[in-house]
Amino acid sequence: MHTDGEALRAACRAGLGGEPPRVATTVEGARTLLEWLVIRVARRRFPAEDVRAGYCARTPREVIAQACVPFTAPCADLSAVSALLLADQGFDATLVLCGIKRSFRPVKFQCGLEVDVASSTWVVGFGIGRSVLYEGRFQPTRRRPWIFRRRPDALSLDRSFLSHFDPEGREGLANVVPGYDLERDLRDHVRRSGALSFTLARRRRT
């Protein structure tokens, strides 16, 4: 998977204060890279207008430059940057998009990665309160019935995570995930981005 390593390292120096560490293509190497990223990119409360403008639409270059992600929805932004960091150092990464369906609630989605290390596959995920790396794959469940995977030939600092699944990115997500409604999802994230929700999310992380 091709990446522009020089441009990536330059973006990291400018936005994250330094270049990512050089690691071996092992599980511990992947963990080191991901921990390096998570420490430097803050989960923050965004104003409503910024949630609407940037929700799952920013490019890795923008995420790195701003060094923060919305606390209600970090998965697409962090997965996009993680995929670049991992691919640049020789890891085989698959982009994963999951559709989430629960009774009496709107359809949502989840973004993550599957990373092949030796003979095993490892899941990379980013939630509101924590990040995970564990052996396995994303599996369909009753609440997560749709799983889509992409392994592009190249990754770019200027292409959002969701654009790998539909050329229109988040605006085209309804073409991929049945029943998804972007406007309804945006309203929900704006509603959940209040000060109280942010305080409770920070407590769950401690």
Secondary structure by P-SEA (a helix, b strand, c coil): cccaaaaaaaaaaaccccccccccccaaaaaaaaaaaaaccccccccaaaaaaccccccaaaaaaacccccccaaaaaaaaaaaaaaaaccbbbbbbbbbbbcccccccccbbbbbcccbbbbbbccccccccccccccccccccbbbbbbccccccccccccccccccccccccccccccaaaaaaaaaaaccaaaaaaaaaaac
